[in-house]
Amino acid sequence: MPAAVINKGLEFYNYVSYDVLDDEEIEANMHLRVGDVIDVKEEEEENSFALIRAIVRHMANIANLYSIYFW
């Protein structure tokens, strides 16, 4: 689905950290930086990789904050 981020509150970051939870227990600590190469799960390809080129955060019209990774 094509979309555009046009809000004025767009913020760029060099890195992002978050926890992956499984049944409310921490399964993994994730630390991603601009320039990192990550593996991407796809249905058609066995091994796919992407280079993180930007990490941004924007506020949607409903006042929720979203992080977006561009590769």
C-alpha angles and dihedrals in degrees: 000000000000115000141163133215105221103157118123092226095075111144127190123212135191094215144003131205128195142154125245109219129205114187089343092304122113109255098173141358110225123204116179127180134187105267095032118131112225133185116243123205112227130173095228103038126059098207121020127166135193136193114227105232100172141004115204138171125207137175116238124218090264092058095253118137118229131189117213128192118204121205 
